[in-house]
Amino acid sequence: MPAGSIIIVTYNSADHIEACLAGVAHPAWERIVVDNASRDATVARARAVAGTQVIANPDNRGFAAAANQGARAAQGDLLLFLNPDVVAEPGALDALRPAVEAEGVAAGGGRLLNPDGTDQVGFTLRRFPTLTAALAEVLLLNRVFPTSPWNRRYRCLDLDYDRAAEAEQPAGACLLVKRAAWRAVGGFDESFFPLWFEDVDFCRRLRKQGWAIRYQPRARFRHAGAHSLAGLDPADRQLYWYRNLLRYFRKQHGALSALALRIGIFFGMLLRMAAGALGFAGEPGGRPVPPGAYARVIRRCVFGGE
């Protein structure tokens, strides 16, 4: 039986999957790829890597469902959920494993690096979103005031990334979990479709049950970032993100917080429409968003009960 199982959920990941699998070739770990109906050569390239178990879904089940599917097929007592655009540096698996060995520790996250080797500050670790942090996000305050106290706290901009530490929410792009802990909370919540906030909710449920989560900076992983989102329609991307944000707040903070967030989303969408009319970029990175996408969020998330 392997010591651990590496579970990689793919969707149109042909450009990354071979390097990802090569980086985690380790005699103590099995590798499982769960593919969500990719339209490119992902499945063929994964199957060409010896020792890789490939589960090819006929349709896109979303990240949470595919991750649970991989966990059920796994044999190891440790489950490493890894994005396909993540490449482990030498020794990363051996460095990450001890982070979860202590009694009462459920999960651990490694150090995510940009392709140039710099830290992915603001992404590798985050604290659980409060209502204040979420409102600052939807109302564009975090973008206008990136060094504000609420944004620094939420995105862990105040942490020393060179030191091991307790964590609230390591990024789901690289998350090591004890199988016993995964079972204890019932795995990922598959209602978070197709992605976003399923990892936040998962870590929140672990912490609510009294489990600890650790960050280990010696476990280094290069992360390209958001490759599977490149082909996602900007309007769908907006809808999925806000819909799952609301789902998380309804579940973890209750109806009143979700109502306050709906109001914030309404005004946030109006601000984004106005910014778009003035020629400002709709998303970080400059990708334009059609005004109809924001109207759709208002219709579906604010008034439609999404």
N, C-alpha and C positions, 0 to 999 in steps of 0.2 A: 504493500500500500504506500502511495506517495505521501511525503510529509505535508505537501500542500498542492493545491490545484489553482491554476491560473485561468481565469475566465475572461475571455475577450469577446465583447459584443461588437459585431461589425455591421456596417451598412455602407456600401459603396466605398470600401476601404482598401481597394487593390493596390493603391500606391504606397500603403503603409504596412500592410499585414506581415509581409515577409521579414522586414526589419524588426518589427515588434516581436515576432515569434523567435527570431534569432537571438534577440537580446535576453530572452528568458529561457533559453535552452539550459536546463539544469537537471542533473540526474535525480534530484529529490522532488522535483515538481512535475506534475502533468500539465499539459496545455490543452485547453478546450476553447474552440471558437464557436460561438453561436451567431449565425448570420441571419439578419432580418431582411431576407429577400433582396439582396444586392442585385443591381442590374449590370454590374461590371464583372471583372474576373476575380473578385475577392475569394469566392469559394474554391475555385480551381487553384489559386495560388496558395491558399491555406492548406488544402489537401496535398499539395506538392511538398510541403514541409514534413519530413518524416517525424513520426511520433505525435502528431497533432490530431486530436479528435475534433471532427467538424460536424456541427448540427446545423443543417440548412432549413430554415423555416420557409414555408411557401408564401408567407406574407409578413409584413412588418408588424411585429408584436410590441414594439417599443422597447426601450432599454430595460426597464424594471422587469418586465415579463421574461425577456431573454436572459437577463442576469440570474433570475431565479431558476430558469430552465437549466442554465449551466451549473448552478450550485447543486441542483438535484442530481445531475449526472456526474458530479465530481466525487472523487474517492477520498480526498485529503481532509484532514481536520482543520486546515487553514485554507481560506478562500481569498485569492487575490483578484479583485475586479480591476481590470486594466483596460484603458482605452487603446484602440488599435494604432493610434498615432503617438503612442508612448514607447520609448526605447530605453530599456534599463541599462545603466552603465555597469561595468564589471563590478561584481560584489554587491549589487543593490539588493538582491533577494536575501543574501546572507545577512546583510545589515538590517533589513526590515523585519525579518522573522523574530528576533529577540524582543522587539518592541511590544509584542502582544503576548509574550510568554508568562508574564506575571499574573497571579490570581486576580480576578476582577477586571482585567483589561480585555475589552471586546474587540478592539480594532486599532489599526495604526495606519498612518499615511507617511509617504516618503516625500523627498524634496523634489519638486517639479521645477525643471529648468527650461528656459527657452532654447531654441536650437543653437544660439550663440553662447550658451552656458550661464546666462544671467538668471537670477531667481524669478519665478513667476509670482511676484509679490502681489497680493490681493486676490490670487486665485488658489494657490496651494493650500492655504488655510483661511477659513472664515469663521466668524462666530455666528451663532444662530440669529437670523434676522428678527429684530424687534419691529414693532409697528412703526416706530419713528424711523428706523433705517429703511424700511420698505417704502414709506411715504417719501422719504428723501430720494429714493431711487426712482420712483414713478413720476415724481414732480421735477425731475432733472436737477435737483439740488446737488446730488453727488457728482454730477458732471460739471456743474458750475463751480462748486466748492469741494474739490477732491480731497483737500486736507482738513476738512471739517471734522470735529470730534466724532460725530456719528458715523461718518464714512471710515475714519481711521479705525474705529472700534470694529465695525462690521467686517471690513476687509483685512483686519489684523495688520494694518500698516505700522503698528507700534511694536511688533514682535521682532526678536532677534532670530533670524532664520538659521543661524549657525548652532543654535542650542536646542537639544531635545526638550520637549515640553508636553504638558497636557494640552489637548485640543478639543474643540467642540465639533468642528466639521471639516475634516480633511476632504479635499476634492475627490469626487467619485471617480475621477480619471485614474486614480491609483489608490485603492483602498483595500487593505488586508483585514480580513474579518475571521474570527474564530467561528467554525461551523456551529458550535453550541450557541453562540450569541445570535447568529443569523437565524437559527431555528427559534430561539427564545422570543424574538420579536416578529416572527412570521415572514421573514425576508423583506424584500422591497415591496412597497405598495404599488401594485400594477395599475392603479387608477391614474397615476401620473404618466400620461401618454402624450407624445412618444418619448419625451425626456424633459428634464429640468425639475428640480426640487425633490426628486425621489431619493437622492443621496442625503439631502438635508433632513428630510423626514425620517429616513432610516437612522441617521446618527442621533437625531432628537429622541427617537424611541429607545435607542440603546442607552442614552444618558438618563432617560426617565426611569429605566429599570435599574439604575445604579451602576451600570458598566462605565469603565473609564476608556478613553480614547487617547492614543499617544501619537506624537509627531517625532520622526527620526530623521534628522538631516543627513546622516551618513548614507542613507539609502537614496541614491540619486537617480533620477529618471528624466530623460529629455522628452519634452512634450511639444508637438507641433501646434496642436490646438484647433478645435472646431472644424476639423476636416469634413465631418459628415454633415455640417450645416451649410456647406458651400452650395449644395444643390437644393436647399430648402427655400421655397418661395418666401420672400420677406414678409408677406401678409400672413402666411401660416406661422412663421417664426414668431411674430408678434402675438398672435392669438395663443399659441401653445405656451409661451412664456408667462403671459399674464393669467391665463386660465389656471396654470399649475401653481403660480404664486398665490392666487386666491384659494385654491384647493388646500394648499399648505396652511394658510392662515385660518381657514375654517376649521381644519382638523386640529391644529395645535394651539390656536388662540381663541377660537370661538366665534360666534355669529357677529358680535358687536365689532370686534376687530376687523372681521371680513367686510362688514358694512362700511367702516371708516376707510378701509383700503379701496373699496369700490368707488367711493366718492373721490379719493385721491387719484385713482386711475382715470376717472372721467376728466378731471381737470388736467391731468398729465397728458392725456391724448389731445386735448385742445391746445396745450402748449406745444406739443410736437407738430400738430398741423400748422400752427402759426410759424414755428421755426422752419418747417419745410417750405412754407410760402416765401420766407425770407432768404431761402437758399442754403440753410444750414443742413449738414448731413443728418440723415435719419438715424443711423446707427454708428457706434464706434467703428472706425475703419473706413467711414465714408460711403458705405453702401446705402443707396437711396431706398426710401420706403414710400410707396404710394399713399396719398392721403386716405384713400379708401381702406387701407389696412388699419389705420387708427379708428376710423368710423366703425369698422367691423369689430374691433375690440370693445368699443363702447356698446355696440348693439348686443354682442354675445356675452361679454363679461360683466358689464355694468348693469344692463337691463335684462339680459337674457337668462340669468341664473346659471351661467357656466361655473 
